[in-house]
Structure formats: structure tokens, C-alpha cells
Amino acid sequence: MKDSLDIQLNSQLLARSAAYALFSNLVSSPHEGHILFKDIQTVILVIQKDLPFQIDFDSMTQETKAISKKEWQKLVRSYSGLFEVGNDGPPIPIRESAHPSLTFKREEVTRYYEYFGYEINENSQWESDHLAIELEFLHFLCQGEMTSGDALSFQLAQKDFIERHINLWVSSIIYRLKKQIAHPYWSSIFATLDDFLQLDLKWLNTNLDEVKEAI
């Protein structure tokens, strides 16, 4: 019984980890090795099969599959105009420190990374608070939970990091996207990411309560 439960928990962790890796890729700049999954539906079906909660990926899947070579160039320009450039900064900052409505402390994010041994590529050090990197860190924490022997610390870190550094930020991005003429691809990505974060946070809270009761 214990072995089957461990297998289920590991499968759920792998699915959550893969989902964070997918979202990290999808919100990264198309200029920097962005991968547009041609068979994203297959990728998502594999993830959905083992997630500990149900989530609708249909909108994101359809928008991603609809991107053609011609649309790809529009997507690149759309990303730059929304998230990277602007006379007074980008309309929608994709870096946490650039967001005027958030209380951001770079040293706090750095401490998270250093404590759990998460290393950023040297060329990306200047953007350690980019949303794609912070989502990749959550992917890293899920992986660490499976192998560290201290699952509770890694779960607590996931919950804390989402609440302190990603939750309100993604909600704000969605709010700002509605005020912009944004490519529907980006709207679907961030709306699905927000849904995933809320469901994952709810699952983490429930799971952590059960773990604490068992200790």
C-alpha cells in the first residue's frame, strides 16, 4: 500500500514539475530559444493524467496550435511590446522588480535560490526575477521534493514562493492584459497559468495540513 502511494505521489510531483517547466517556457521571450510546442496537446495530456487536480488547458492548447510561421513574427513583436519595451517601461513588466504595484526584495528571491541550490545561467543573472525563471524555480523545487529526503521543506517553499512572489503578480498581468490589445495567445497562456497556480496552491495547502497532522 505504501509503495503504491509513493508511486502516486511521485507521479503527481512529476506532473506538477512538468507543468511549471511548460509554463516557464511559454512565458519566456520568443527571442531567447522559445519553444513553441507543435504537439502541445500530447504534452498536456501526459501532464493532466497525473496532476492531483483537474484543470482546463483547452484554450491554451488551441491558441498554441493555431500559431503559424506568419503568426510567430506577430507573437515576437507582441511579446516585446507588452513585456519588454516602452518609453516608461513595458506596459506589463515580466520582471518582478519592474512591477510598480509589488513590494519586491531581490535579496529575498536570491536567498530562496541560494538556500535550495538553484543556479541561474550566468547570462541570465541580471533577470533572476523574470517570471520564466521564477516558474522554473518552482519546477526545480518539485524535483527537489522527490530527491532531497526533506519533502516538507520543499513543499513549504513552493507554497511560500507562490504566495509571496507569483500569485498577485500573475493576477496583475492578467488585469493589465485586458487593458491592452494583446495577442490572444498571451491572454490564454496567463489565464491558464493563473488557474493552475490557484489550484496548485489549494492542493499544497491541503497536502501540507495532512503532512503536518501525520508528523
Salt bridges, closest charged atoms under 4 A:
ASP6 OD2 - LYS2 NZ 2.97
ASP50 OD2 - LYS49 NZ 3.16
GLU71 OE2 - LYS74 NZ 3.44
GLU71 OE1 - HIS183 NE2 2.83
GLU96 OE2 - HIS165 ND1 2.94
GLU108 OE1 - ARG164 NH2 2.64
GLU108 OE2 - HIS165 NE2 2.60
ASP129 OD1 - ARG95 NE 3.32
ASP129 OD1 - ARG106 NH1 3.68
GLU163 OE1 - LYS159 NZ 3.13
ASP200 OD1 - ARG16 NE 2.57
